Amino acid sequence: MPSANLTRSIASSRTIGTGLIIGALAVTLAAILIPVSLFGESSVALPRNGVADDGGGTVSTQYGPLTATDRDFVRKVRLAGTWELPAGRLAQERGGRDAVKTAGEHLIEGHTELDRRSEEVGRALGIQLPSQPNAQQQGWLNEMTNAGSSAEFERVFANRLRAAHGKVFNLVAQVRAESRNSMVRSLATRANAIVLDHITVLEDTGLVDFDAL
């Protein structure tokens, strides 16, 4: 018969083994539940297309409900003008190709109009709009300004602006399809046409690296 010490050793090993199994199950269960609590419900509420939620919720206006997505869209339209207008002027000054100068002209015309429209919408709906480019956009402008040659400028100009327009195009389409605010829809309708025009003239430069988009 096994000794008392051996019996106690076997019982202790079983207890430890059971504890390890229970501990492992607890860790596994936690690993399953934590992502659900952190990412499951909240991920559903994450805004699409990089929309920033200002926490203001949906408010009633005489033009229809105004959502956080609507407000962010109007701000982004104005923000685009703060760096794309200067970029268009740089294209007129530093561009060597006629196609680059043409793209710059379209940027100036398009964003002059969108600036005016977004400011009108901002005043009517009480949306505070940006007046300066953000750090990333200023960095892109600096790249263009510091380009060592006309050819380098044109490459940076075409690719930075084409990439930016491609990203905002999805947001414009979303807002136009979903917004119930008539002023915001009107701005999105016009922005859709202008952004598509800018994408086209930037691609017409022949400088866009599609693999890098």
Disulfide bonds with the S-S distance in Angstrom:
none
